[in-house]
Amino acid sequence: MNVVKTSIPDVIIFEPKVFGDDRGFFFESFNAKTFEQTIGLNPHFVQDNHSKSAKNVLRGLHYQIEQAQGKLARVTQGEVFDVAVDLRASSPTFGKWESTILSAENKRQMWIPPGFAHGFLVLSDTAEFLYKTTDFYAPQHECCLKWDDPTVAIEWPTHASPLLSAKDSMGLSLQDAKKFV
C-alpha cells in the first residue's frame, strides 16, 4: 500500500496495490498493521457507513464534538471530492483543509482523524461512499461546519450550487462552530 502524506500531517491518503487481469481485480482495502504503523494508532473501528448520492450532492461538513470520530473513507462506485477541515483549536493547521479525489477507479482511501470536519461533493452521476468510524454516531453531539465558509475557503470543483440537506444548509461558520481543544 502506498501512503501519501498531505499538507496536514494527520490526514493521510492510502493508495492500494491493485492486482488485475482479464477476470477482474483484487486489492487489500484495509490492513490493521499497516494502518497502525502509518498513523501511530491501533485502529478500533466500530461502525461502517454506506451512502449513495447523486451528482452535485454535497454531504457535510460533519463532525461530532463529543464522541469524535476518526473516519477511513473510500468510494466503491463513482467519484467524489473528499474534504477534511482541521477543527482542533490548538493545532498549527487549525482552519486548514485537505482534499483528494476518491473514486471507484483510483481506489484511494482518506484517513480523517478525530478533530476534523468531513464532507464530500459527488462529481459523477452517482457515487457510493463507504467509511469506517472509530466511534458510534451520536446525533446529540453532531455539528456541521458551513460548506462555503469564506474563512475556510474550500475550493470546491463546481460552479453550480450543490444539493444540500436541510441540516447541512444550516452549517455554522468557523468562527461560530464548536471546536476541539
Secondary structure, DSSP 8 states (H G I E B T S, - for coil): -EEEE-SSTT-EEEE---EEETTEEE-----HHHHHHHHSS-----EEEEEEEETTBEEEEEEESSS---EEEEEEESEEEEEEEE-BTTSTTTT-EEEEEEETTT--EEEE-TTEEEEEEE-SSEEEEEEEESS---GGGEEEB-TT-TTT----S-SS--B--TTGGG-B-TTTS--B-
